[in-house]
Amino acid sequence: MADALAGRGITVNTVNPGPVDTGWADPELTRHVGRALPAGRWGRPEEVARLVRWLASDEAAWITGQVINSEGGFRRWVS
């Protein structure tokens, strides 16, 4: 998609936000996943929003065709 739209000046990117605290997880899952995050906490919606806002800005005009992992160093192998 990024290749098809680049000539029109349209950027196409994807954000993998990782675990974000939007209130859906129960306390047990929140604790379990929190152990797999170096900061000991889930991401916050406003942290993801800042990245998306930046990607939509002129500052990120050169970035296209990327998957950006914004997941706070999420360690999937931690049990």
PDB file of N, CA, C and O in Angstrom:
ATOM      1  N   MET A   1       0.826  -1.178   0.000  1.00  0.00           N
ATOM      2  CA  MET A   1       0.000   0.000   0.000  1.00  0.00           C
ATOM      3  C   MET A   1       0.878   1.252   0.000  1.00  0.00           C
ATOM      4  O   MET A   1       0.593   2.218  -0.709  1.00  0.00           O
ATOM      5  N   ALA A   2       1.953   1.229   0.805  1.00  0.00           N
ATOM      6  CA  ALA A   2       2.826   2.400   0.867  1.00  0.00           C
ATOM      7  C   ALA A   2       3.413   2.719  -0.505  1.00  0.00           C
ATOM      8  O   ALA A   2       3.489   3.885  -0.894  1.00  0.00           O
ATOM      9  N   ASP A   3       3.832   1.679  -1.242  1.00  0.00           N
ATOM     10  CA  ASP A   3       4.384   1.897  -2.581  1.00  0.00           C
ATOM     11  C   ASP A   3       3.345   2.493  -3.517  1.00  0.00           C
ATOM     12  O   ASP A   3       3.646   3.394  -4.300  1.00  0.00           O
ATOM     13  N   ALA A   4       2.118   1.985  -3.431  1.00  0.00           N
ATOM     14  CA  ALA A   4       1.059   2.442  -4.334  1.00  0.00           C
ATOM     15  C   ALA A   4       0.675   3.894  -4.080  1.00  0.00           C
ATOM     16  O   ALA A   4       0.261   4.589  -5.008  1.00  0.00           O
ATOM     17  N   LEU A   5       0.803   4.364  -2.848  1.00  0.00           N
ATOM     18  CA  LEU A   5       0.346   5.711  -2.512  1.00  0.00           C
ATOM     19  C   LEU A   5       1.464   6.747  -2.379  1.00  0.00           C
ATOM     20  O   LEU A   5       1.192   7.943  -2.282  1.00  0.00           O
ATOM     21  N   ALA A   6       2.713   6.296  -2.374  1.00  0.00           N
ATOM     22  CA  ALA A   6       3.833   7.219  -2.174  1.00  0.00           C
ATOM     23  C   ALA A   6       3.865   8.325  -3.213  1.00  0.00           C
ATOM     24  O   ALA A   6       4.160   9.473  -2.879  1.00  0.00           O
ATOM     25  N   GLY A   7       3.569   8.006  -4.462  1.00  0.00           N
ATOM     26  CA  GLY A   7       3.572   9.012  -5.523  1.00  0.00           C
ATOM     27  C   GLY A   7       2.530  10.104  -5.337  1.00  0.00           C
ATOM     28  O   GLY A   7       2.625  11.167  -5.950  1.00  0.00           O
ATOM     29  N   ARG A   8       1.550   9.848  -4.507  1.00  0.00           N
ATOM     30  CA  ARG A   8       0.516  10.850  -4.217  1.00  0.00           C
ATOM     31  C   ARG A   8       0.827  11.643  -2.945  1.00  0.00           C
ATOM     32  O   ARG A   8       0.045  12.489  -2.512  1.00  0.00           O
ATOM     33  N   GLY A   9       1.984  11.347  -2.363  1.00  0.00           N
ATOM     34  CA  GLY A   9       2.359  12.038  -1.125  1.00  0.00           C
ATOM     35  C   GLY A   9       1.623  11.530   0.101  1.00  0.00           C
ATOM     36  O   GLY A   9       1.520  12.227   1.110  1.00  0.00           O
ATOM     37  N   ILE A  10       1.110  10.303   0.006  1.00  0.00           N
ATOM     38  CA  ILE A  10       0.388   9.705   1.121  1.00  0.00           C
ATOM     39  C   ILE A  10       1.282   8.678   1.795  1.00  0.00           C
ATOM     40  O   ILE A  10       1.801   7.772   1.143  1.00  0.00           O
ATOM     41  N   THR A  11       1.460   8.823   3.104  1.00  0.00           N
ATOM     42  CA  THR A  11       2.247   7.851   3.851  1.00  0.00           C
ATOM     43  C   THR A  11       1.327   6.810   4.471  1.00  0.00           C
ATOM     44  O   THR A  11       0.187   7.100   4.837  1.00  0.00           O
ATOM     45  N   VAL A  12       1.846   5.597   4.580  1.00  0.00           N
ATOM     46  CA  VAL A  12       1.085   4.489   5.151  1.00  0.00           C
ATOM     47  C   VAL A  12       1.975   3.795   6.173  1.00  0.00           C
ATOM     48  O   VAL A  12       3.004   3.218   5.823  1.00  0.00           O
ATOM     49  N   ASN A  13       1.577   3.855   7.418  1.00  0.00           N
ATOM     50  CA  ASN A  13       2.326   3.224   8.493  1.00  0.00           C
ATOM     51  C   ASN A  13       1.356   2.516   9.431  1.00  0.00           C
ATOM     52  O   ASN A  13       0.154   2.780   9.426  1.00  0.00           O
ATOM     53  N   THR A  14       1.901   1.623  10.226  1.00  0.00           N
ATOM     54  CA  THR A  14       1.117   0.892  11.209  1.00  0.00           C
ATOM     55  C   THR A  14       1.789   1.028  12.559  1.00  0.00           C
ATOM     56  O   THR A  14       3.015   0.998  12.655  1.00  0.00           O
ATOM     57  N   VAL A  15       0.987   1.176  13.604  1.00  0.00           N
ATOM     58  CA  VAL A  15       1.520   1.256  14.963  1.00  0.00           C
ATOM     59  C   VAL A  15       1.078   0.016  15.728  1.00  0.00           C
ATOM     60  O   VAL A  15      -0.114  -0.280  15.813  1.00  0.00           O
ATOM     61  N   ASN A  16       2.044  -0.705  16.283  1.00  0.00           N
ATOM     62  CA  ASN A  16       1.767  -1.791  17.215  1.00  0.00           C
ATOM     63  C   ASN A  16       1.933  -1.184  18.601  1.00  0.00           C
ATOM     64  O   ASN A  16       3.063  -0.981  19.046  1.00  0.00           O
ATOM     65  N   PRO A  17       0.836  -0.889  19.295  1.00  0.00           N
ATOM     66  CA  PRO A  17       0.945  -0.207  20.571  1.00  0.00           C
ATOM     67  C   PRO A  17       1.319  -1.101  21.734  1.00  0.00           C
ATOM     68  O   PRO A  17       1.595  -0.602  22.825  1.00  0.00           O
ATOM     69  N   GLY A  18       1.335  -2.418  21.532  1.00  0.00           N
ATOM     70  CA  GLY A  18       1.596  -3.312  22.651  1.00  0.00           C
ATOM     71  C   GLY A  18       0.478  -3.216  23.670  1.00  0.00           C
ATOM     72  O   GLY A  18      -0.613  -2.745  23.348  1.00  0.00           O
ATOM     73  N   PRO A  19       0.732  -3.655  24.893  1.00  0.00           N
ATOM     74  CA  PRO A  19      -0.295  -3.618  25.927  1.00  0.00           C
ATOM     75  C   PRO A  19      -0.592  -2.177  26.353  1.00  0.00           C
ATOM     76  O   PRO A  19       0.278  -1.482  26.876  1.00  0.00           O
ATOM     77  N   VAL A  20      -1.815  -1.748  26.124  1.00  0.00           N
ATOM     78  CA  VAL A  20      -2.238  -0.390  26.479  1.00  0.00           C
ATOM     79  C   VAL A  20      -3.394  -0.492  27.461  1.00  0.00           C
ATOM     80  O   VAL A  20      -4.353  -1.232  27.239  1.00  0.00           O
ATOM     81  N   ASP A  21      -3.292   0.255  28.542  1.00  0.00           N
ATOM     82  CA  ASP A  21      -4.308   0.234  29.589  1.00  0.00           C
ATOM     83  C   ASP A  21      -5.524   1.045  29.164  1.00  0.00           C
ATOM     84  O   ASP A  21      -5.592   2.258  29.366  1.00  0.00           O
ATOM     85  N   THR A  22      -6.482   0.340  28.570  1.00  0.00           N
ATOM     86  CA  THR A  22      -7.733   0.978  28.180  1.00  0.00           C
ATOM     87  C   THR A  22      -8.886   0.503  29.052  1.00  0.00           C
ATOM     88  O   THR A  22     -10.048   0.815  28.792  1.00  0.00           O
ATOM     89  N   GLY A  23      -8.546  -0.262  30.098  1.00  0.00           N
ATOM     90  CA  GLY A  23      -9.550  -0.697  31.048  1.00  0.00           C
ATOM     91  C   GLY A  23     -10.174  -2.046  30.776  1.00  0.00           C
ATOM     92  O   GLY A  23     -11.057  -2.471  31.521  1.00  0.00           O
ATOM     93  N   TRP A  24      -9.745  -2.730  29.737  1.00  0.00           N
ATOM     94  CA  TRP A  24     -10.378  -4.002  29.378  1.00  0.00           C
ATOM     95  C   TRP A  24      -9.842  -5.194  30.163  1.00  0.00           C
ATOM     96  O   TRP A  24     -10.549  -6.188  30.331  1.00  0.00           O
ATOM     97  N   ALA A  25      -8.591  -5.110  30.651  1.00  0.00           N
ATOM     98  CA  ALA A  25      -7.958  -6.268  31.291  1.00  0.00           C
ATOM     99  C   ALA A  25      -8.334  -6.355  32.770  1.00  0.00           C
ATOM    100  O   ALA A  25      -8.463  -5.342  33.457  1.00  0.00           O
ATOM    101  N   ASP A  26      -8.505  -7.593  33.239  1.00  0.00           N
ATOM    102  CA  ASP A  26      -8.787  -7.779  34.665  1.00  0.00           C
ATOM    103  C   ASP A  26      -7.484  -7.606  35.463  1.00  0.00           C
ATOM    104  O   ASP A  26      -6.404  -7.606  34.873  1.00  0.00           O
ATOM    105  N   PRO A  27      -7.569  -7.460  36.778  1.00  0.00           N
ATOM    106  CA  PRO A  27      -6.370  -7.213  37.594  1.00  0.00           C
ATOM    107  C   PRO A  27      -5.297  -8.291  37.464  1.00  0.00           C
ATOM    108  O   PRO A  27      -4.107  -7.977  37.479  1.00  0.00           O
ATOM    109  N   GLU A  28      -5.697  -9.553  37.338  1.00  0.00           N
ATOM    110  CA  GLU A  28      -4.712 -10.628  37.219  1.00  0.00           C
ATOM    111  C   GLU A  28      -3.905 -10.491  35.932  1.00  0.00           C
ATOM    112  O   GLU A  28      -2.679 -10.607  35.958  1.00  0.00           O
ATOM    113  N   LEU A  29      -4.572 -10.246  34.813  1.00  0.00           N
ATOM    114  CA  LEU A  29      -3.871 -10.067  33.543  1.00  0.00           C
ATOM    115  C   LEU A  29      -3.011  -8.809  33.580  1.00  0.00           C
ATOM    116  O   LEU A  29      -1.893  -8.802  33.064  1.00  0.00           O
ATOM    117  N   THR A  30      -3.522  -7.761  34.181  1.00  0.00           N
ATOM    118  CA  THR A  30      -2.758  -6.515  34.293  1.00  0.00           C
ATOM    119  C   THR A  30      -1.432  -6.765  35.016  1.00  0.00           C
ATOM    120  O   THR A  30      -0.384  -6.297  34.571  1.00  0.00           O
ATOM    121  N   ARG A  31      -1.476  -7.494  36.120  1.00  0.00           N
ATOM    122  CA  ARG A  31      -0.238  -7.805  36.871  1.00  0.00           C
ATOM    123  C   ARG A  31       0.690  -8.696  36.051  1.00  0.00           C
ATOM    124  O   ARG A  31       1.893  -8.449  35.975  1.00  0.00           O
ATOM    125  N   HIS A  32       0.123  -9.730  35.443  1.00  0.00           N
ATOM    126  CA  HIS A  32       0.939 -10.678  34.671  1.00  0.00           C
ATOM    127  C   HIS A  32       1.673  -9.968  33.533  1.00  0.00           C
ATOM    128  O   HIS A  32       2.883 -10.130  33.374  1.00  0.00           O
ATOM    129  N   VAL A  33       0.953  -9.200  32.761  1.00  0.00           N
ATOM    130  CA  VAL A  33       1.566  -8.492  31.630  1.00  0.00           C
ATOM    131  C   VAL A  33       2.523  -7.416  32.148  1.00  0.00           C
ATOM    132  O   VAL A  33       3.572  -7.185  31.546  1.00  0.00           O
ATOM    133  N   GLY A  34       2.179  -6.767  33.238  1.00  0.00           N
ATOM    134  CA  GLY A  34       3.058  -5.749  33.816  1.00  0.00           C
ATOM    135  C   GLY A  34       4.440  -6.282  34.130  1.00  0.00           C
ATOM    136  O   GLY A  34       5.422  -5.545  34.041  1.00  0.00           O
ATOM    137  N   ARG A  35       4.534  -7.565  34.499  1.00  0.00           N
ATOM    138  CA  ARG A  35       5.851  -8.169  34.778  1.00  0.00           C
ATOM    139  C   ARG A  35       6.696  -8.283  33.505  1.00  0.00           C
ATOM    140  O   ARG A  35       7.922  -8.377  33.577  1.00  0.00           O
ATOM    141  N   ALA A  36       6.046  -8.276  32.355  1.00  0.00           N
ATOM    142  CA  ALA A  36       6.769  -8.396  31.077  1.00  0.00           C
ATOM    143  C   ALA A  36       7.134  -7.040  30.485  1.00  0.00           C
ATOM    144  O   ALA A  36       7.650  -6.966  29.370  1.00  0.00           O
ATOM    145  N   LEU A  37       6.870  -5.968  31.228  1.00  0.00           N
ATOM    146  CA  LEU A  37       7.160  -4.620  30.749  1.00  0.00           C
ATOM    147  C   LEU A  37       8.228  -3.986  31.630  1.00  0.00           C
ATOM    148  O   LEU A  37       8.043  -3.901  32.844  1.00  0.00           O
ATOM    149  N   PRO A  38       9.337  -3.540  31.055  1.00  0.00           N
ATOM    150  CA  PRO A  38      10.424  -2.982  31.855  1.00  0.00           C
ATOM    151  C   PRO A  38       9.994  -1.860  32.799  1.00  0.00           C
ATOM    152  O   PRO A  38      10.555  -1.731  33.888  1.00  0.00           O
ATOM    153  N   ALA A  39       9.025  -1.056  32.411  1.00  0.00           N
ATOM    154  CA  ALA A  39       8.558   0.032  33.273  1.00  0.00           C
ATOM    155  C   ALA A  39       7.598  -0.479  34.348  1.00  0.00           C
ATOM    156  O   ALA A  39       7.223   0.270  35.250  1.00  0.00           O
ATOM    157  N   GLY A  40       7.197  -1.756  34.254  1.00  0.00           N
ATOM    158  CA  GLY A  40       6.295  -2.328  35.237  1.00  0.00           C
ATOM    159  C   GLY A  40       4.859  -1.866  35.090  1.00  0.00           C
ATOM    160  O   GLY A  40       4.054  -2.038  36.006  1.00  0.00           O
ATOM    161  N   ARG A  41       4.536  -1.294  33.972  1.00  0.00           N
ATOM    162  CA  ARG A  41       3.177  -0.801  33.746  1.00  0.00           C
ATOM    163  C   ARG A  41       2.820  -0.939  32.277  1.00  0.00           C
ATOM    164  O   ARG A  41       3.691  -1.049  31.414  1.00  0.00           O
ATOM    165  N   TRP A  42       1.524  -0.930  32.011  1.00  0.00           N
ATOM    166  CA  TRP A  42       1.027  -0.935  30.638  1.00  0.00           C
ATOM    167  C   TRP A  42       1.201   0.455  30.038  1.00  0.00           C
ATOM    168  O   TRP A  42       1.366   1.442  30.754  1.00  0.00           O
ATOM    169  N   GLY A  43       1.161   0.511  28.723  1.00  0.00           N
ATOM    170  CA  GLY A  43       1.192   1.806  28.056  1.00  0.00           C
ATOM    171  C   GLY A  43      -0.091   2.575  28.339  1.00  0.00           C
ATOM    172  O   GLY A  43      -1.096   2.010  28.771  1.00  0.00           O
ATOM    173  N   ARG A  44      -0.031   3.854  28.090  1.00  0.00           N
ATOM    174  CA  ARG A  44      -1.202   4.715  28.282  1.00  0.00           C
ATOM    175  C   ARG A  44      -1.712   5.165  26.908  1.00  0.00           C
ATOM    176  O   ARG A  44      -0.917   5.386  25.995  1.00  0.00           O
ATOM    177  N   PRO A  45      -3.028   5.301  26.760  1.00  0.00           N
ATOM    178  CA  PRO A  45      -3.566   5.718  25.467  1.00  0.00           C
ATOM    179  C   PRO A  45      -2.923   6.996  24.936  1.00  0.00           C
ATOM    180  O   PRO A  45      -2.697   7.116  23.732  1.00  0.00           O
ATOM    181  N   GLU A  46      -2.629   7.945  25.812  1.00  0.00           N
ATOM    182  CA  GLU A  46      -2.036   9.200  25.346  1.00  0.00           C
ATOM    183  C   GLU A  46      -0.628   8.997  24.789  1.00  0.00           C
ATOM    184  O   GLU A  46      -0.181   9.782  23.953  1.00  0.00           O
ATOM    185  N   GLU A  47       0.076   7.961  25.237  1.00  0.00           N
ATOM    186  CA  GLU A  47       1.405   7.679  24.682  1.00  0.00           C
ATOM    187  C   GLU A  47       1.290   7.198  23.241  1.00  0.00           C
ATOM    188  O   GLU A  47       2.086   7.590  22.388  1.00  0.00           O
ATOM    189  N   VAL A  48       0.316   6.362  22.974  1.00  0.00           N
ATOM    190  CA  VAL A  48       0.073   5.904  21.599  1.00  0.00           C
ATOM    191  C   VAL A  48      -0.399   7.078  20.744  1.00  0.00           C
ATOM    192  O   VAL A  48       0.026   7.231  19.599  1.00  0.00           O
ATOM    193  N   ALA A  49      -1.271   7.898  21.302  1.00  0.00           N
ATOM    194  CA  ALA A  49      -1.801   9.042  20.558  1.00  0.00           C
ATOM    195  C   ALA A  49      -0.690  10.001  20.141  1.00  0.00           C
ATOM    196  O   ALA A  49      -0.727  10.551  19.040  1.00  0.00           O
ATOM    197  N   ARG A  50       0.299  10.206  21.014  1.00  0.00           N
ATOM    198  CA  ARG A  50       1.414  11.104  20.650  1.00  0.00           C
ATOM    199  C   ARG A  50       2.180  10.572  19.446  1.00  0.00           C
ATOM    200  O   ARG A  50       2.572  11.339  18.567  1.00  0.00           O
ATOM    201  N   LEU A  51       2.392   9.264  19.405  1.00  0.00           N
ATOM    202  CA  LEU A  51       3.093   8.668  18.262  1.00  0.00           C
ATOM    203  C   LEU A  51       2.273   8.827  16.985  1.00  0.00           C
ATOM    204  O   LEU A  51       2.811   9.207  15.946  1.00  0.00           O
ATOM    205  N   VAL A  52       0.991   8.543  17.056  1.00  0.00           N
ATOM    206  CA  VAL A  52       0.130   8.667  15.876  1.00  0.00           C
ATOM    207  C   VAL A  52       0.069  10.121  15.422  1.00  0.00           C
ATOM    208  O   VAL A  52       0.116  10.396  14.223  1.00  0.00           O
ATOM    209  N   ARG A  53      -0.034  11.052  16.367  1.00  0.00           N
ATOM    210  CA  ARG A  53      -0.047  12.479  16.010  1.00  0.00           C
ATOM    211  C   ARG A  53       1.249  12.850  15.285  1.00  0.00           C
ATOM    212  O   ARG A  53       1.223  13.574  14.290  1.00  0.00           O
ATOM    213  N   TRP A  54       2.377  12.353  15.786  1.00  0.00           N
ATOM    214  CA  TRP A  54       3.656  12.648  15.139  1.00  0.00           C
ATOM    215  C   TRP A  54       3.695  12.055  13.727  1.00  0.00           C
ATOM    216  O   TRP A  54       4.145  12.711  12.787  1.00  0.00           O
ATOM    217  N   LEU A  55       3.220  10.807  13.580  1.00  0.00           N
ATOM    218  CA  LEU A  55       3.218  10.185  12.252  1.00  0.00           C
ATOM    219  C   LEU A  55       2.358  10.955  11.262  1.00  0.00           C
ATOM    220  O   LEU A  55       2.639  10.952  10.064  1.00  0.00           O
ATOM    221  N   ALA A  56       1.319  11.610  11.747  1.00  0.00           N
ATOM    222  CA  ALA A  56       0.440  12.391  10.871  1.00  0.00           C
ATOM    223  C   ALA A  56       0.966  13.797  10.619  1.00  0.00           C
ATOM    224  O   ALA A  56       0.380  14.547   9.838  1.00  0.00           O
ATOM    225  N   SER A  57       2.066  14.161  11.273  1.00  0.00           N
ATOM    226  CA  SER A  57       2.606  15.512  11.131  1.00  0.00           C
ATOM    227  C   SER A  57       3.594  15.602   9.966  1.00  0.00           C
ATOM    228  O   SER A  57       4.033  14.586   9.427  1.00  0.00           O
ATOM    229  N   ASP A  58       3.929  16.823   9.594  1.00  0.00           N
ATOM    230  CA  ASP A  58       4.935  17.052   8.556  1.00  0.00           C
ATOM    231  C   ASP A  58       6.304  16.530   8.968  1.00  0.00           C
ATOM    232  O   ASP A  58       7.116  16.176   8.112  1.00  0.00           O
ATOM    233  N   GLU A  59       6.569  16.478  10.274  1.00  0.00           N
ATOM    234  CA  GLU A  59       7.870  15.981  10.752  1.00  0.00           C
ATOM    235  C   GLU A  59       8.121  14.534  10.340  1.00  0.00           C
ATOM    236  O   GLU A  59       9.275  14.129  10.199  1.00  0.00           O
ATOM    237  N   ALA A  60       7.075  13.754  10.146  1.00  0.00           N
ATOM    238  CA  ALA A  60       7.219  12.341   9.802  1.00  0.00           C
ATOM    239  C   ALA A  60       6.926  12.069   8.324  1.00  0.00           C
ATOM    240  O   ALA A  60       6.691  10.923   7.938  1.00  0.00           O
ATOM    241  N   ALA A  61       6.939  13.096   7.514  1.00  0.00           N
ATOM    242  CA  ALA A  61       6.573  12.952   6.109  1.00  0.00           C
ATOM    243  C   ALA A  61       7.460  11.965   5.347  1.00  0.00           C
ATOM    244  O   ALA A  61       7.032  11.421   4.329  1.00  0.00           O
ATOM    245  N   TRP A  62       8.667  11.727   5.811  1.00  0.00           N
ATOM    246  CA  TRP A  62       9.602  10.839   5.134  1.00  0.00           C
ATOM    247  C   TRP A  62       9.417   9.379   5.555  1.00  0.00           C
ATOM    248  O   TRP A  62      10.005   8.484   4.947  1.00  0.00           O
ATOM    249  N   ILE A  63       8.611   9.130   6.582  1.00  0.00           N
ATOM    250  CA  ILE A  63       8.396   7.783   7.109  1.00  0.00           C
ATOM    251  C   ILE A  63       7.184   7.175   6.410  1.00  0.00           C
ATOM    252  O   ILE A  63       6.085   7.725   6.474  1.00  0.00           O
ATOM    253  N   THR A  64       7.385   6.041   5.743  1.00  0.00           N
ATOM    254  CA  THR A  64       6.255   5.344   5.116  1.00  0.00           C
ATOM    255  C   THR A  64       6.583   3.864   4.976  1.00  0.00           C
ATOM    256  O   THR A  64       7.743   3.475   4.840  1.00  0.00           O
ATOM    257  N   GLY A  65       5.541   3.054   5.013  1.00  0.00           N
ATOM    258  CA  GLY A  65       5.704   1.613   4.860  1.00  0.00           C
ATOM    259  C   GLY A  65       6.283   0.930   6.084  1.00  0.00           C
ATOM    260  O   GLY A  65       6.901  -0.128   5.964  1.00  0.00           O
ATOM    261  N   GLN A  66       6.096   1.513   7.258  1.00  0.00           N
ATOM    262  CA  GLN A  66       6.709   0.974   8.458  1.00  0.00           C
ATOM    263  C   GLN A  66       5.681   0.459   9.460  1.00  0.00           C
ATOM    264  O   GLN A  66       4.557   0.955   9.531  1.00  0.00           O
ATOM    265  N   VAL A  67       6.086  -0.538  10.224  1.00  0.00           N
ATOM    266  CA  VAL A  67       5.350  -0.971  11.407  1.00  0.00           C
ATOM    267  C   VAL A  67       6.189  -0.498  12.587  1.00  0.00           C
ATOM    268  O   VAL A  67       7.330  -0.929  12.756  1.00  0.00           O
ATOM    269  N   ILE A  68       5.629   0.375  13.390  1.00  0.00           N
ATOM    270  CA  ILE A  68       6.355   0.926  14.524  1.00  0.00           C
ATOM    271  C   ILE A  68       5.859   0.251  15.795  1.00  0.00           C
ATOM    272  O   ILE A  68       4.688   0.361  16.159  1.00  0.00           O
ATOM    273  N   ASN A  69       6.768  -0.448  16.461  1.00  0.00           N
ATOM    274  CA  ASN A  69       6.458  -1.112  17.713  1.00  0.00           C
ATOM    275  C   ASN A  69       6.686  -0.140  18.852  1.00  0.00           C
ATOM    276  O   ASN A  69       7.824   0.181  19.195  1.00  0.00           O
ATOM    277  N   SER A  70       5.615   0.317  19.422  1.00  0.00           N
ATOM    278  CA  SER A  70       5.661   1.261  20.534  1.00  0.00           C
ATOM    279  C   SER A  70       5.091   0.546  21.741  1.00  0.00           C
ATOM    280  O   SER A  70       3.982   0.838  22.189  1.00  0.00           O
ATOM    281  N   GLU A  71       5.861  -0.390  22.260  1.00  0.00           N
ATOM    282  CA  GLU A  71       5.326  -1.282  23.274  1.00  0.00           C
ATOM    283  C   GLU A  71       6.155  -1.330  24.549  1.00  0.00           C
ATOM    284  O   GLU A  71       6.071  -2.295  25.309  1.00  0.00           O
ATOM    285  N   GLY A  72       6.944  -0.311  24.783  1.00  0.00           N
ATOM    286  CA  GLY A  72       7.671  -0.196  26.042  1.00  0.00           C
ATOM    287  C   GLY A  72       8.642  -1.316  26.344  1.00  0.00           C
ATOM    288  O   GLY A  72       8.920  -1.589  27.512  1.00  0.00           O
ATOM    289  N   GLY A  73       9.166  -1.975  25.319  1.00  0.00           N
ATOM    290  CA  GLY A  73      10.112  -3.060  25.553  1.00  0.00           C
ATOM    291  C   GLY A  73       9.448  -4.356  25.986  1.00  0.00           C
ATOM    292  O   GLY A  73      10.083  -5.182  26.641  1.00  0.00           O
ATOM    293  N   PHE A  74       8.186  -4.549  25.634  1.00  0.00           N
ATOM    294  CA  PHE A  74       7.397  -5.730  26.005  1.00  0.00           C
ATOM    295  C   PHE A  74       8.194  -6.998  25.797  1.00  0.00           C
ATOM    296  O   PHE A  74       8.663  -7.272  24.692  1.00  0.00           O
ATOM    297  N   ARG A  75       8.348  -7.775  26.860  1.00  0.00           N
ATOM    298  CA  ARG A  75       9.106  -9.044  26.816  1.00  0.00           C
ATOM    299  C   ARG A  75       8.119 -10.199  26.759  1.00  0.00           C
ATOM    300  O   ARG A  75       7.601 -10.633  27.788  1.00  0.00           O
ATOM    301  N   ARG A  76       7.864 -10.686  25.579  1.00  0.00           N
ATOM    302  CA  ARG A  76       6.863 -11.732  25.390  1.00  0.00           C
ATOM    303  C   ARG A  76       7.223 -13.046  26.065  1.00  0.00           C
ATOM    304  O   ARG A  76       6.335 -13.848  26.354  1.00  0.00           O
ATOM    305  N   TRP A  77       8.494 -13.284  26.320  1.00  0.00           N
ATOM    306  CA  TRP A  77       8.935 -14.578  26.859  1.00  0.00           C
ATOM    307  C   TRP A  77       8.826 -14.639  28.377  1.00  0.00           C
ATOM    308  O   TRP A  77       9.060 -15.706  28.944  1.00  0.00           O
ATOM    309  N   VAL A  78       8.489 -13.567  29.057  1.00  0.00           N
ATOM    310  CA  VAL A  78       8.355 -13.579  30.508  1.00  0.00           C
ATOM    311  C   VAL A  78       7.043 -14.259  30.876  1.00  0.00           C
ATOM    312  O   VAL A  78       5.995 -13.943  30.313  1.00  0.00           O
ATOM    313  N   SER A  79       7.102 -15.181  31.811  1.00  0.00           N
ATOM    314  CA  SER A  79       5.867 -15.867  32.209  1.00  0.00           C
ATOM    315  C   SER A  79       5.397 -15.432  33.582  1.00  0.00           C
ATOM    316  O   SER A  79       4.372 -15.913  34.065  1.00  0.00           O
TER     317      SER A  79
END
